[in-house]
Amino acid sequence: MMQKIDATGLICPEPIMLLHRAIHEANPGEVIELVATDPTAEKDVEKFCEYLNHELIS
């Protein structure tokens, strides 16, 4: 199953907070798609996933 998060128009850290909640609720191996327009979101998501040891599929 795949979750989709629409963070369009939100500024960081809001997309990261939504992603964190989705990861907490996700089943192991589940894919989460995050759509964000904040230019800092890409780097923030990379660092967030690296810090928590989650695989980032871009």
Number of C-alpha atoms within 10 A of each C-alpha: 8 11 13 12 15 13 19 12 12 13 15 17 14 15 23 19 11 15 22 16 10 18 16 10 10 15 11 8 9 11 17 17 14 20 15 20 15 16 10 12 21 15 9 15 19 15 13 16 15 12 9 9 9 11 11 13 8 7
